[in-house]
Amino acid sequence: MTTPAVSVLEHFTRGLGESTRTNGLAYGYSVVITTTFGVVHALDGGPTVWESLFFGLGTSVTFSVLAAVVTRGFRQRVEREAPVVLSLAAALSVLSICASFGAAVLVAWGLGETLAWFVAPLVASAVYLVVSGVETMLARGLHALAGTDDVERR
C-alpha cells in the first residue's frame, strides 16, 4: 500500500511525464515558429496582411508535404515510437530548436522582405521536423546503447 504523499508525488510525476512526452514536439515547434516570426519581423519591420498569410502558408506547406511523404501518399500508417524514446527525444529538442532557428535567421537575412515571410517559416519548419526525426532516432539509439530493456513496454 502506498501512502497518500507517495501517490500524489507519483501522479505528479506521471503528469509531468505525459506533458513533456506529448507536448514536447509541439512546444519546440511553437518556440521555433514564434522566434522565426520575431526574426523576420525584426529584419523587415512588420508584416502586411499578405506577408502574414505567406508566413502561415510557409509553416503549413512543410507539414503537408512531409506527412504525404512519410505515409507514402497517405496510404501507409507510420508506427509510433515508445514513450520513453519520445521523452528522451523531447529532452534533446534543443538541437532541433537551435538548428531550425539558425536556418530561419540565415534565410531571413538572405532574402528580400516579402519572400522571407514565406521561405523562412518553410525552412524553419522543414529543419525542425527533420532534426526532430534525427533526435528521435538518436534517442532510440541511446536507449539501445544503454541496454534499456524492452523500451516498447516502458
C-alpha positions in Angstrom: 0.0 0.0 0.0 1.3 3.4 -0.9 1.0 6.5 1.4 -1.0 9.4 0.1 2.2 11.5 -0.3 3.8 8.9 -2.5 0.6 8.6 -4.5 0.4 12.3 -5.0 4.1 12.5 -6.0 3.7 9.6 -8.4 0.7 11.2 -10.1 2.5 14.5 -10.3 5.5 12.7 -11.9 3.1 11.0 -14.3 1.6 14.3 -15.2 5.0 15.8 -15.9 5.9 12.8 -18.0 2.7 13.0 -20.1 3.2 16.7 -20.6 6.8 16.5 -21.7 6.2 13.5 -23.9 3.0 14.6 -25.6 3.8 18.3 -25.8 7.5 18.1 -26.5 7.4 18.4 -30.2 4.6 20.9 -30.3 6.3 23.0 -27.6 9.6 23.0 -29.5 7.8 23.9 -32.8 5.9 26.8 -31.2 9.2 28.2 -29.8 10.8 27.8 -33.3 7.9 29.4 -35.3 7.4 32.2 -32.8 11.1 33.1 -32.8 11.2 32.8 -36.6 8.3 35.4 -36.8 10.3 37.6 -34.5 13.4 37.5 -36.6 11.6 38.2 -39.9 9.6 41.0 -38.2 12.8 42.5 -36.8 14.5 42.4 -40.2 11.5 43.6 -42.1 9.8 46.0 -39.7 6.5 44.2 -39.6 4.3 42.2 -41.9 1.5 43.2 -44.2 -1.7 41.2 -44.2 -0.3 39.3 -47.3 3.0 38.7 -45.7 1.2 37.2 -42.6 -0.6 34.9 -45.0 2.6 33.9 -46.6 4.1 33.2 -43.2 1.2 30.9 -42.4 1.5 29.1 -45.7 5.2 28.7 -45.2 4.6 27.0 -41.8 2.0 24.6 -43.1 3.4 23.5 -46.5 6.2 21.6 -44.9 3.9 19.6 -42.6 1.6 18.7 -45.6 4.5 17.6 -47.8 6.3 15.6 -45.1 3.0 14.0 -43.9 2.4 12.8 -47.5 6.0 11.5 -47.9 6.2 9.5 -44.6 2.7 8.0 -45.2 3.5 7.3 -48.8 0.7 9.4 -50.1 -1.5 8.9 -47.0 -1.7 5.2 -47.7 0.5 3.7 -45.0 0.4 4.3 -41.3 3.6 5.3 -39.5 4.3 3.2 -36.4 4.5 5.1 -33.1 7.7 5.4 -31.1 7.9 4.1 -27.5 7.0 6.7 -24.8 10.5 6.6 -23.1 12.1 7.2 -26.5 9.8 10.2 -27.1 10.7 11.6 -23.7 14.4 11.4 -24.4 13.9 12.9 -27.9 12.0 15.8 -26.3 14.9 16.3 -23.9 17.2 16.6 -27.0 14.9 19.2 -28.7 17.4 21.9 -28.1 19.1 20.6 -31.2 16.1 21.0 -33.5 15.1 24.3 -32.0 18.6 25.8 -32.5 19.1 24.3 -35.9 15.7 25.5 -37.3 16.1 28.9 -35.7 19.5 29.3 -37.2 18.3 28.3 -40.6 15.4 30.8 -40.4 17.8 33.6 -39.4 20.0 32.8 -42.4 17.1 32.7 -44.8 15.6 35.9 -43.4 18.9 37.7 -43.7 19.5 36.5 -47.3 16.1 37.1 -48.8 14.0 40.1 -49.7 11.4 41.2 -47.3 8.2 39.6 -48.8 9.9 36.4 -49.8 11.4 35.9 -46.3 7.8 35.9 -44.9 7.2 32.6 -46.8 10.6 30.9 -47.1 11.9 31.5 -43.5 9.0 29.6 -41.8 9.0 27.0 -44.5 12.7 26.3 -43.9 12.4 26.6 -40.2 9.5 24.0 -40.3 11.4 21.6 -42.5 14.6 21.8 -40.5 12.6 21.4 -37.2 10.8 18.3 -38.5 13.9 16.7 -40.0 16.1 17.3 -36.9 13.3 16.2 -34.6 13.3 12.9 -36.6 17.0 12.7 -36.1 16.6 13.4 -32.3 14.1 10.5 -32.1 16.4 8.2 -34.0 19.2 9.3 -31.7 17.1 8.7 -28.6 16.3 5.2 -29.8 19.9 4.5 -30.4 20.9 5.8 -27.0 18.4 3.5 -25.4 19.9 0.6 -27.3 23.4 1.6 -26.2 22.3 1.9 -22.6 20.8 -1.6 -22.9 17.4 -0.3 -21.8 15.3 -3.5 -21.6 12.1 -3.6 -23.7 11.5 0.1 -24.4 8.3 -0.8 -26.1 6.7 -1.6 -22.7 8.1 1.3 -20.8 
